[in-house]
Amino acid sequence: MGFGCWGFIYTFLIGILFFHSFCYSEKAPNYSFLLKATSAPANANYDYIIIGGGTASCGLAATLSQGANVLVLERGGSPYDNPKVTDVGGGSALNAGFYTRASASYIKEAGWNETLVNESYQWAEKLVAFKPPMLQWQSAVRDGLLEAGVLPDNGFTYDHLYGTKAGGIIFDKDGHRHCAADLLEYADPTKIKVYLHATVYNILFRNNNGSPKPQAYGVIFTDALGTKHTAYLNNNSMNEIILSAGAIGSPQLLMLSGIGPADELQAQGIKVVLDQPMVGQDMADNPMNFVFVPSPNPVEVSLIQVVGITKFDSYIEAASGLSIGSSWAQKISGSIMKFLLKVPTCYSSILCILVGM
């Protein structure tokens, strides 16, 4: 499932300039289980502990709560107040808001049940995915991609298909942003706790019955006042701690907890629980090229609605209506910004070419 899976990597340009909007939901601000971590007990037990309340975690927590007691620990706050990428909902609460499904080949290679996967997609799409309006600019982008040979024309679809398509967006017909946090509407409020401003510092491990394989049994986290709390797993072999703290946060927490390259951990005075040399290694962003098309006249505002999916693993998308004044230009380096400084206000569109996503 891809909540803005391509939009994440240009959050800086798109998010800072004008896509910093609040998540919208009639019910979400009244979630009874969305609580400040300062209200958490010193010690408590749960069937599942999920570290991180991002895009993947919200749907997972809602599902698990239908049959188990679930704790979600989120370092940030509520996306319905002052959205940041570290809030509940993660990047889906802040980025460009494009939604797409995984490719059929990916699902097959992963060994997933295709029927169950499609049912799960529909479960999420009822709350967070919408058909784009396809106004003048995005229609022109679609026509341009087709003219350039990014074929066939797949019309509107959530599916990942080669060619040109209009995909889903997470803005409803009234322009309100929705995000993964809205999926918590599906949760059983009596079986879930989502603690905000809860920073996990350590995952607790032990070796059962002399086994060389360590087993996670709890976590230590602090609230906004610095008070420590401990959450433990109930004594059941099916219970789990699920680490979903992001591409940087997850390996960082593993290393802080003693799982990672032994020499690096020892150099930092961290007790080695398990030597895993590849934890935290080989991190890289996906390559991306931007093309700015400046205009002296206002251009309609549109986020990512159309994508060209090529067979050489590049993805072509476009946004429009970005008003870039000189004050912003001074904050963004590069020769294109020097050009934009020549005009007091420049309305531009952005064409993004993303490789190997």
DAWO-V776134 format. One line per field, one symbol per residue. ss: DSSP state (H for helix, E for strand, C for the rest). burial: 1 if it has 24 or more other C-alpha atoms within 12 Angstrom, else 0. A space follows every 10 residues. Layout:
ss->???
burial->???
This chain:
ss->CEECCCCHHH HHHHHHHCCC CCECCCCHHH CCCEEEHHHC CCEEEECEEE ECCCHHHHHH HHHHCCCCCE EEEECCCCCC CCCCCCCCCH HHHCCCCEEE CCCHHHHHHH CCCHHHHHHH HHHHHHHHCE ECCCCHHHHH HHHHHHHCCC CCEEEECCCC CCEEEECEEC ECCCCCECCH HHHHHHCCCC CEEEEECCEE EEEEEECHHH CCCCEEEEEE EECCCCCEEE EEECCCCCCE EEECCHHHHH HHHHHHCCEE CHHHHHHCCC CCCEECCCCC CCCCCCCEEE EEEEECCCCC CECCCEEEEC CCCEEEEEEE EEEEEHHHHC CCCCHHHHHH CCCCEEEEEE EEEEECC
burial->1111111111 1011101111 1111100100 1011111001 0000111111 1111111111 1111100111 1111111111 0011111111 1111111111 1100000000 0000000000 1011101111 1111001110 1111110001 0011111111 1111111111 1100011111 1111111110 1111111111 1111100000 0000111111 1110000111 1110000011 1111110011 1111111111 1101100000 1111100011 0000000101 0111000010 1111111111 0001111111 1111100010 0000001001 0000111111 1111001
